[in-house]
């Protein structure tokens, strides 16, 4: 699962449910067995007392008389469910019966699997005169030739069932409470155990937004190694960036001077193909600058924790453009969300916005509108394949002008490096292609379309973060 908390909660809930269910089944089963044994023990005791009284009369050669209450008043309460009978061996000739039976007889329904352990006998289920379920203990005892008797002692099965049912209700309620308490305790334990991960997430976020240069704090042994390795990675990333910048700067300076010397020498020479050589040197200079720019962009955008506040950059560039193109008398409109930040280098953001605004100023008749908002605009949503799943927020920069615009068929051509659709306008033709390259390095999007003002609408979508 993507969530450790959800995984632990689901598993703990399953095991808590199984534990409570198993405990409830075992507990109620043990109580049922114990209650039935205790109930049968009472019947066994009464049967033995009944056999003892009758045996005393038979061995004393006295005339048989009905035994008394046997110390159990329930056997004298009419239709109480507690009965006893003594009959001849054929079971049909009833000799004595308890007063509670009221002269009626018992109905035997089925034999229990449980055998009577005190001698030859068995447990039966039946009904009393009033139709109530009773549990019967039956035993045949012989006191001599032609002196065999069947003894039956019954108990009210409804009382036993009610006792068991009452315990089961209380037991299952207890198991539910036990499960709730166990689940609650487990949730608290999970939250407490995972709290260091929440702390770690905040510290990593501080590094990502540039508030901290490393992950700080004390963490459990299980994640301490991860924190140490992450700090090593952050430090290594910064060192790699600095080395790359230094090497790129050295390479740029090392190539600049020889190319300038070659250009000057060729121009001052009398060679017939001097113009062609100068042209090729310019091509070399452009290609070197191209790949230096790409390497510089790649090194910068991979830097961990680099964040740039977008609003000041946007307002600064629009202010600069009004001074660069004073002859245009362009009306600039700028609106920006002051809390949103670009996840990248300030130089890259300045280069992208600067190229877009400069291009709009060149073509605008009288108006340029620049807006910066949080989230994806409708056009960017239509290109989900460009969205980086690891970035939670995005910013949208839209630059519009009221110039002549370009047709849809020439949009792809305008984005090509060094391509100028109108040679009368100043520039190298590299601006829009540079914007495209930088945006792609940050896994953003850049698109051109017809603006509502009538000119060109340039839309730039880049990874962002919201200030807290």
MOHU-V929086 format. One record per residue. N is the residue number from 1. PSI is psi in radians with two decimals (NA if undefined). D_LAST is the distance of its C-alpha to the last C-alpha in whole Angstrom. Layout:
n | psi | d_last
N | PSI | D_LAST
N | PSI | D_LAST
This chain:
n | psi | d_last
1 | 2.72 | 29
2 | -0.45 | 26
3 | 2.10 | 25
4 | -0.69 | 26
5 | -0.81 | 26
6 | -0.72 | 27
7 | -0.82 | 30
8 | -0.73 | 31
9 | -0.78 | 31
10 | -0.79 | 33
11 | -0.74 | 35
12 | -0.70 | 35
13 | -0.74 | 36
14 | -0.83 | 39
15 | -0.63 | 40
16 | -0.72 | 40
17 | -0.78 | 42
18 | -0.70 | 44
19 | -0.80 | 45
20 | -0.71 | 45
21 | -0.79 | 48
22 | -0.77 | 50
23 | -0.70 | 50
24 | -0.77 | 51
25 | -0.79 | 54
26 | -0.77 | 55
27 | -0.82 | 55
28 | -0.60 | 57
29 | -0.75 | 59
30 | -0.72 | 60
31 | -0.70 | 61
32 | -0.80 | 63
33 | -0.75 | 65
34 | -0.73 | 65
35 | -0.72 | 66
36 | -0.68 | 69
37 | -0.73 | 70
38 | -0.71 | 71
39 | -0.80 | 72
40 | -0.55 | 75
41 | -0.66 | 75
42 | -0.77 | 76
43 | -0.70 | 79
44 | -0.70 | 80
45 | -0.77 | 81
46 | -0.69 | 83
47 | -0.71 | 85
48 | -0.68 | 86
49 | -0.70 | 87
50 | -0.77 | 89
51 | -0.68 | 90
52 | -0.78 | 92
53 | -0.78 | 93
54 | -0.65 | 95
55 | -0.67 | 96
56 | -0.73 | 98
57 | -0.71 | 100
58 | -0.72 | 101
59 | -0.35 | 102
60 | 0.04 | 104
61 | 0.44 | 106
62 | 2.86 | 105
63 | 2.33 | 104
64 | 2.38 | 101
65 | 2.72 | 99
66 | 2.27 | 95
67 | 2.82 | 93
68 | -2.59 | 91
69 | -0.16 | 87
70 | 0.47 | 86
71 | 0.20 | 84
72 | 1.75 | 82
73 | -0.39 | 82
74 | -0.42 | 80
75 | -0.06 | 83
76 | -0.17 | 85
77 | 2.10 | 82
78 | 2.35 | 83
79 | 0.70 | 81
80 | -0.23 | 78
81 | -0.18 | 78
82 | 1.87 | 79
83 | 2.82 | 83
84 | 2.59 | 85
85 | 2.64 | 89
86 | 2.17 | 92
87 | 2.87 | 94
88 | 3.07 | 96
89 | -0.39 | 96
90 | -0.03 | 96
91 | -0.15 | 93
92 | -0.46 | 95
93 | 1.74 | 97
94 | 2.15 | 95
95 | -0.97 | 96
96 | 2.73 | 94
97 | 2.69 | 90
98 | 2.69 | 88
99 | -0.47 | 88
100 | -0.37 | 85
101 | -0.41 | 86
102 | 0.58 | 88
103 | 0.01 | 91
104 | -3.08 | 89
105 | 2.95 | 88
106 | 2.69 | 85
107 | 2.09 | 83
108 | 2.27 | 82
109 | -0.88 | 79
110 | 2.81 | 78
111 | 2.34 | 78
112 | 2.70 | 75
113 | -0.35 | 75
114 | 2.21 | 75
115 | 2.60 | 78
116 | 2.23 | 80
117 | -0.13 | 80
118 | 0.05 | 83
119 | -2.77 | 85
120 | 2.07 | 86
121 | 3.13 | 84
122 | 2.85 | 81
123 | 2.41 | 78
124 | 2.85 | 79
125 | 2.49 | 77
126 | -2.87 | 78
127 | 2.55 | 79
128 | -3.05 | 81
129 | -0.53 | 83
130 | 0.10 | 80
131 | 0.01 | 78
132 | 2.54 | 75
133 | 2.38 | 74
134 | 2.68 | 76
135 | 2.25 | 76
136 | 2.34 | 79
137 | 2.08 | 81
138 | 2.38 | 84
139 | 2.40 | 87
140 | 2.24 | 90
141 | 2.34 | 93
142 | 2.23 | 96
143 | 0.09 | 98
144 | -3.10 | 102
145 | 2.29 | 104
146 | 0.45 | 103
147 | 0.92 | 101
148 | 2.36 | 97
149 | 2.59 | 94
150 | 2.20 | 91
151 | 2.30 | 89
152 | 2.26 | 85
153 | 2.27 | 83
154 | 2.73 | 80
155 | 2.73 | 76
156 | 1.88 | 74
157 | -0.45 | 72
158 | -0.63 | 69
159 | -0.73 | 69
160 | -0.79 | 68
161 | -0.71 | 65
162 | -0.68 | 64
163 | -0.78 | 63
164 | -0.75 | 62
165 | -0.72 | 60
166 | -0.74 | 58
167 | -0.72 | 57
168 | -0.71 | 56
169 | -0.80 | 54
170 | -0.67 | 53
171 | -0.78 | 52
172 | -0.60 | 50
173 | -0.73 | 48
174 | -0.68 | 47
175 | -0.64 | 46
176 | -0.80 | 44
177 | -0.69 | 42
178 | -0.76 | 42
179 | -0.73 | 40
180 | -0.79 | 38
181 | -0.76 | 38
182 | -0.74 | 38
183 | -0.74 | 35
184 | -0.79 | 33
185 | -0.66 | 33
186 | -0.71 | 33
187 | -0.75 | 29
188 | -0.69 | 28
189 | -0.72 | 30
190 | -0.80 | 28
191 | -0.72 | 24
192 | -0.73 | 25
193 | -0.58 | 27
194 | 0.01 | 24
195 | -0.67 | 21
196 | -0.54 | 21
197 | -0.65 | 20
198 | -0.72 | 17
199 | -0.75 | 17
200 | -0.68 | 18
201 | -0.73 | 15
202 | -0.69 | 12
203 | -0.67 | 14
204 | -0.67 | 15
205 | -0.66 | 11
206 | -0.68 | 11
207 | -0.71 | 14
208 | -0.61 | 13
209 | 0.09 | 10
210 | 0.15 | 13
211 | -0.41 | 12
212 | 2.62 | 15
213 | -0.19 | 18
214 | 2.86 | 19
215 | 2.05 | 19
216 | 2.82 | 20
217 | 2.94 | 21
218 | 2.35 | 24
219 | 2.78 | 25
220 | 2.82 | 28
221 | -0.61 | 31
222 | -0.50 | 30
223 | -0.08 | 27
224 | -0.69 | 27
225 | -0.67 | 29
226 | -0.75 | 27
227 | -0.76 | 24
228 | -0.78 | 27
229 | -0.64 | 28
230 | -0.70 | 24
231 | -0.67 | 24
232 | -0.72 | 27
233 | -0.74 | 26
234 | -0.80 | 23
235 | -0.75 | 25
236 | -0.67 | 28
237 | -0.75 | 26
238 | -0.72 | 25
239 | -0.71 | 29
240 | -0.72 | 30
241 | -0.80 | 28
242 | -0.74 | 29
243 | -0.72 | 33
244 | -0.74 | 32
245 | -0.75 | 31
246 | -0.79 | 34
247 | -0.67 | 37
248 | -0.73 | 36
249 | -0.73 | 36
250 | -0.71 | 39
251 | -0.72 | 41
252 | -0.79 | 40
253 | -0.64 | 42
254 | -0.57 | 45
255 | -0.47 | 45
256 | -0.83 | 45
257 | -0.87 | 48
258 | -0.68 | 50
259 | -0.67 | 49
260 | -0.72 | 50
261 | -0.80 | 53
262 | -0.76 | 54
263 | -0.82 | 53
264 | -0.72 | 55
265 | -0.73 | 58
266 | -0.73 | 58
267 | -0.56 | 58
268 | -0.08 | 61
269 | 2.97 | 63
270 | 0.35 | 66
271 | 2.50 | 65
272 | -0.60 | 66
273 | 0.52 | 62
274 | -0.74 | 60
275 | -0.68 | 58
276 | -0.69 | 57
277 | -0.73 | 56
278 | -0.71 | 54
279 | -0.74 | 52
280 | -0.62 | 52
281 | -0.70 | 51
282 | -0.67 | 48
283 | -0.75 | 47
284 | -0.73 | 47
285 | -0.75 | 44
286 | -0.74 | 42
287 | -0.74 | 42
288 | -0.75 | 41
289 | -0.66 | 39
290 | -0.91 | 37
291 | -0.48 | 37
292 | -0.74 | 36
293 | -0.78 | 33
294 | -0.78 | 32
295 | -0.69 | 33
296 | -0.75 | 30
297 | -0.80 | 28
298 | -0.71 | 28
299 | -0.69 | 27
300 | -0.73 | 24
301 | -0.29 | 23
302 | 0.02 | 23
303 | 2.26 | 22
304 | 2.33 | 19
305 | 0.22 | 16
306 | 2.08 | 16
307 | 2.41 | 13
308 | 2.25 | 14
309 | 2.15 | 13
310 | -0.60 | 15
311 | -0.85 | 15
312 | -0.66 | 17
313 | -0.77 | 19
314 | -0.83 | 20
315 | -0.64 | 21
316 | -0.76 | 23
317 | -0.69 | 25
318 | -0.59 | 26
319 | -0.68 | 28
320 | -0.70 | 29
321 | -0.54 | 31
322 | -0.43 | 33
323 | -0.55 | 34
324 | -0.60 | 35
325 | 1.09 | 37
326 | -0.45 | 38
327 | -0.31 | 41
328 | -0.43 | 40
329 | 0.85 | 39
330 | 2.41 | 36
331 | 2.00 | 33
332 | 2.30 | 30
333 | 2.15 | 27
334 | 2.21 | 23
335 | 2.35 | 20
336 | 2.59 | 17
337 | 1.98 | 13
338 | -0.20 | 12
339 | -0.11 | 8
340 | 2.48 | 10
341 | 2.59 | 11
342 | 2.32 | 14
343 | 1.35 | 15
344 | -3.02 | 18
345 | 2.52 | 20
346 | -0.65 | 20
347 | -0.70 | 24
348 | -0.74 | 24
349 | -0.73 | 21
350 | -0.69 | 23
351 | -0.71 | 27
352 | -0.91 | 26
353 | -0.69 | 25
354 | -0.76 | 27
355 | -0.73 | 30
356 | -0.80 | 29
357 | -0.70 | 29
358 | -0.73 | 32
359 | -0.70 | 34
360 | -0.67 | 33
361 | -0.64 | 34
362 | -0.61 | 38
363 | -0.27 | 38
364 | 2.59 | 37
365 | -0.86 | 40
366 | -0.04 | 38
367 | 2.36 | 34
368 | 2.22 | 31
369 | 2.17 | 28
370 | 2.25 | 25
371 | 2.53 | 21
372 | 2.11 | 18
373 | 2.85 | 16
374 | 2.53 | 14
375 | 3.13 | 16
376 | 2.33 | 20
377 | 2.93 | 23
378 | -0.72 | 26
379 | -0.62 | 28
380 | -0.57 | 25
381 | -0.51 | 25
382 | -0.10 | 29
383 | 1.06 | 29
384 | -0.39 | 27
385 | -0.32 | 29
386 | -0.18 | 27
387 | 2.33 | 23
388 | 2.05 | 22
389 | -0.33 | 22
390 | -0.12 | 20
391 | 2.22 | 17
392 | -0.55 | 15
393 | 2.74 | 13
394 | 2.73 | 16
395 | 2.61 | 16
396 | 2.18 | 19
397 | 2.11 | 21
398 | 2.19 | 24
399 | 2.12 | 27
400 | 2.61 | 30
401 | 2.91 | 33
402 | 0.49 | 36
403 | -2.88 | 39
404 | -0.39 | 41
405 | -3.06 | 39
406 | 2.76 | 41
407 | 2.78 | 42
408 | -0.54 | 41
409 | -0.34 | 43
410 | 0.04 | 42
411 | -0.84 | 39
412 | -0.64 | 39
413 | -0.62 | 41
414 | -0.44 | 39
415 | -0.10 | 36
416 | 2.51 | 39
417 | 2.23 | 39
418 | 0.06 | 41
419 | 2.18 | 42
420 | 2.13 | 43
421 | -0.40 | 44
422 | 1.91 | 45
423 | -0.23 | 47
424 | -0.32 | 47
425 | 2.46 | 43
426 | 2.69 | 42
427 | 2.94 | 40
428 | -0.17 | 41
429 | 0.21 | 40
430 | -0.23 | 37
431 | -0.98 | 34
432 | -0.61 | 33
433 | -0.60 | 34
434 | -0.73 | 32
435 | -0.78 | 29
436 | -0.78 | 30
437 | -0.77 | 30
438 | -0.75 | 27
439 | -0.73 | 25
440 | -0.64 | 27
441 | -0.58 | 26
442 | 0.17 | 23
443 | 0.55 | 24
444 | -2.88 | 23
445 | 2.66 | 26
446 | 2.29 | 28
447 | 2.72 | 30
448 | 2.49 | 32
449 | 3.13 | 34
450 | 2.33 | 36
451 | 2.73 | 33
452 | -0.35 | 34
453 | -0.19 | 35
454 | -0.35 | 38
455 | -2.37 | 37
456 | 2.46 | 34
457 | 2.00 | 31
458 | 2.21 | 29
459 | 2.22 | 26
460 | 2.15 | 24
461 | 2.14 | 21
462 | 2.73 | 19
463 | 2.50 | 17
464 | 3.04 | 13
465 | 2.50 | 9
466 | 2.26 | 6
467 | 2.49 | 4
468 | NA | 0
